Amino acid sequence: MNQLSQSSRSSERSPQTGVLFVCLGNICRSPTAEGIFQHLVNIHQLSESIFVDSAGTGSWHIGRPPDARSQRVALQRGYDISHLRARQVSAGDFDDFDYILALDAANLANLEKIRPQHYAGHLGLLLPFAPHLRRREVPDPYGGDEKDFQLVVDLIQEAAEGLLNHIKGRL
Ligand code: 4NP
């Protein structure tokens, strides 16, 4: 998609930029990131230019909605993620997404293993888009409590703003 967007930027309708968030189960962190980032894209009226998705490197939760704790904490902050369903990341995602952003280093390492050599997009971590946080990873909240799920939203909200500003500068 990157190559496409380079070559057809001057045409009347530029192609979309794809953003994929990836965690382990795709039931806690990455659906939260998808919901928060999609909300930002919507309020900036950029949904025709940016499409958003999430996936997990693991397969255990395929087809399931986000964890009830993630849904509740997200809804408290104004993000309804109840419609999302877990899926597993695949090599084909590298054809479809310009940004593939892992929530932690272990998931990034697993994505690096399936990254096709020709991939010209951005494969990396999400939190560096909020450098002031001085954190690189969103901790896995699955075995944790309420405050761990709140932290997930806090960190992702900051990084989502930085990511949108970064992409807006390149549309
Ligand atoms: P997520 O959290 O990667 O943020 O969706 C997890 C969900 C499930 C498991 C681990 C992490 N699990 O081991 O089943």
Residues whose N, C-alpha, C, O or C-beta is under 5 A from the ligand:
A	BS01	4NP	C23 L24 G25 N26 I27 C28 R29 S30 W60 D140 Y142
